[in-house]
Amino acid sequence: MNTVCVYSVEDFVTGDKPLVEAGLPFGIAMIATVVKNLGHNVRTLVITPVSNVDARVRQVIEEFCPRLFCLTAVSTRFPAIREVARRVKAIDSSITVILGGPHASLNPEEAIGEEAIDAICVGEGEGPIAEFIAQLEHGAHPSGVPSFWIKLPGGGGIEKNPTRAFLSDLDSLPFVDRDLWRPWMFGPPQRPTVLVGRGCPFRCSYCSNHILSQLAGGTYVRFRSPANVIGEIQVLVDLNPDTRGVYLEVETIGANPKYAAELCHALARFNASRQTPVPFGINLALTQRYGRDEAFSKELLSHFKKANIRNINIGLESGSERIRREVLRRPVYSNADILQFTRWARQEGLKLFLFVMIGLPTETPRDLAETMRMTRACDPTGVLLSIFFPYPGTDLHRQARELGLLPATGASLGQERARPYLRGGTLSALRIEWAFVTFHFRVFRGRWPLSMIAGQSVRQLIVLFPAASAWFRQSHAIQRLRALIGAPAPFPS
């Protein structure tokens, strides 16, 4: 069965080549791989804000004659993906259209309520899609498929099937078929990302994990075996000898310290056999233990160094301990804890990148100033800065609604994490935007060249204006600006 897998992205490189290797969409990419491995023909389609949706959908239908469209969306991209579904049905109403991904799982009623969508998948979809497509291939109207909500024929209602338990053995999944997405990739495949695990042990209020973890039974936080991870890395470097680094995608490697040590040992053995060691990067969510148990932290950092893990991404999020505790529901760590851990990490020669959010509910000018002060005090290599966006379905979205901070019903979802979305809070939109543009100056003055800071500030300013941002990307000017800035990137090299 000919199947099209569709992904939509707002932050893109160019209109024709919107993705970079490090930004591979693992969810829909794994679905595409599973469907292909079942013997079906698969094509991919990537939609951006500058895409001619009708033309792209029409072209793939005319050339490929698909019988199934598999869509995925986060909440901010649901309007774009909904338009894809509507275009498909307008061209050929007999094509089956299904939706998975975060929006379908967090807001299933809204998702299944779209007329152009025939079914949605709630939770993980690798097993359910195999059963769904098998029934569809044999001419049946799919029914009884775990994790699927399926519209009954003739407008007869919706069949809501129980959610299948979380997949316990991630090693049973195939390696992602990256060639399916190669037509949409900008630049050579030199910095791939490899998925190490799924799930997060923490319940941060702004993140979807605290909702997704409740969708099914079984163990939510899981890891691939070190041997399985190394196997995929080996395939990637064999195919691309010029690989300059691999990012190890996981919510936090610290969820299982024993596993972290085993993975690091495996990475070290892998690199020991190579003339040129591969550098790695990884995510680590801190708790107070990381700043207070020196032996524990230094042992972990030593493992990182031996494994050639050069970059660590850490979530500061807010420099305000009140915001982290009362609003974000972050793991417990004080400012002193994170300062101590970042000091130890720098002593080991590791590059630190901090996730930072501004424009949060109840955030005051003092909180914002403390975030800037703490970010500078951590002395990071770089900052992954965003403006808070309330994902529908999360606890912090509900809290923002109760505080009257959400725009009026029907307002555009806006540009995710790059423009102020809340209204009527303690910080004005203008003040948040000013902080967004000047953040790097306040954090890196005296540490980065002024030209680099100015370039980064210009880039932040461009991002605030969607039309300007789209023009810059479409004209490749954003790539020239990035090269000119030369700011550190959170990808290992």
Secondary structure as UniProt FT lines:
FT   STRAND          3..8
FT   HELIX           21..23
FT   HELIX           26..37
FT   TURN            38..39
FT   STRAND          42..47
FT   TURN            49..50
FT   HELIX           53..64
FT   STRAND          68..72
FT   HELIX           75..77
FT   HELIX           78..91
FT   TURN            93..94
FT   STRAND          96..100
FT   HELIX           102..106
FT   HELIX           108..112
FT   TURN            115..116
FT   STRAND          119..121
FT   HELIX           126..137
FT   TURN            138..139
FT   TURN            146..147
FT   STRAND          148..151
FT   HELIX           153..155
FT   STRAND          158..160
FT   HELIX           170..172
FT   HELIX           178..184
FT   STRAND          193..195
FT   STRAND          197..198
FT   TURN            205..206
FT   HELIX           209..212
FT   TURN            213..214
FT   STRAND          222..223
FT   HELIX           226..239
FT   TURN            241..242
FT   STRAND          246..249
FT   HELIX           253..255
FT   HELIX           257..272
FT   STRAND          280..284
FT   HELIX           289..292
FT   HELIX           294..306
FT   TURN            307..308
FT   STRAND          309..317
FT   HELIX           321..322
FT   HELIX           323..328
FT   HELIX           335..347
FT   TURN            348..349
FT   STRAND          351..358
FT   TURN            361..362
FT   HELIX           365..378
FT   STRAND          382..387
FT   TURN            392..393
FT   HELIX           395..402
FT   TURN            403..404
FT   TURN            409..410
FT   TURN            416..418
FT   HELIX           429..444
FT   TURN            446..447
FT   HELIX           450..463
FT   HELIX           466..474
FT   TURN            475..476
FT   HELIX           477..485
//
